[in-house]
């Protein structure tokens, strides 16, 4: 964490990017909390909240289509544009509330637009870091960024629940628009260079190819991401992440109802905040466990599953919140190490395509989990569904335990392409 702090102090562009990510993730947290609670308040249905959450999670499924664009479009322009769109769209909901036209149907109109505006952010983050951070600082950079993207926004999750309880859900959208404006200003000031291990010529993202050339190369770009991963150990790791993401999708869909049963919107916000705190702690620990075998880190997901189950049966809301937060610590740590592996093992100018392919394959189960979670909770009840969901984390740990090749994976800081059966080794596939 100290090293990450030094990096933030010395690297202006990285500092602006982290601050911008903090602002935009705060905005994402606020509108997610508000949209899902508002949907539950208007309908009382976990099926509706599950469906809406599935829409908001669609970037995990569709980002494979954004990967080639991220590798070729001007990164700064795309970053700024996505913030402007989100900032304008979220203002529709408080306006509808003031005019008495706020209905659940409007949420289903706004949610897809917000989803599309965030579509590029996953592959964008992976592709941008090697352009503004030295290779030997990527682990610290990923930790600092994960602290923001996966952790510090938990403050806004918890605050969001409190604001809903006192002022109502629509008030959050006004503050939300301001966070996106701040992020746009911060992103606009970043100077983006060319990665050191790239074939690109020129120094910045301003010399972008035409839209026509991007579309013509689209199919080949997608194939590159798929071909690099095919036949490697990453395929199994992607499948395991998909199972864990399914469990996450289930939890996010039914959390408004689960929180309501424990005490209302404030508890819902605290549960979301606990999830963020757990991932924050894990992301901070990430660089400190970079020397621990990666397979061992994956096994720790079993501890997360145990804490999650204990949270559901805990005798008090306070203990439930605490245990639920602990369940996400292993996820935060493994997320930092996975990002570091990506950036160490794959060529910098292919990271957008590869990370988007991986993200889509493993994240497609997030919206699916939300849909299934909403349906199952309507049938079996919220508490029962919440107790079954951590089986996804447990399955991940059990599979790694029974698969020697995965269990013996080396530490992220010592990993080589051969450890994961990457065919190109030090050679690069043609983009």
Secondary structure, 3 states (H helix, E strand, C coil): CHHHHHHHHHCHHHHHHHHHHHHHHHHHHHHHHHHHHHHHHHHCCHHHHHHHHHHHCCHHHHHHHHHHHHHHCCHHHHHHHHHHHHHHHCHHHHHHHHCCCCCHHHHHHHHHHHHHHCCCHHHHHHHHHHHHCCHHHHHHHHHHHHHHHHHHCHHHHHHHHHHHHHHCHHHHHHHHHHHHHHHHHHHHCCCCCCCCCCCCCCCCCCCCCCHHHHHHCHHHHHHHHHHHHCCCCHHHHHHHHHHHHHHHHHHHHHHHHHHHHHCCHHHHHHHHHHHHHHHHHHHHHHHHHCCCEHHHHHHCHHHHHHHHHHHHHCCCHHHHHHHHHHCCHHHHHHHHHHHHHHHHHCCHHHHHHHHHHHHHHHHHHHHHHHHHHHHHHHHHCHHHHHHHHCHHHHHHHHHHHHCHHHHCCCEHHHCCHHHHCCCCCCCCCCC
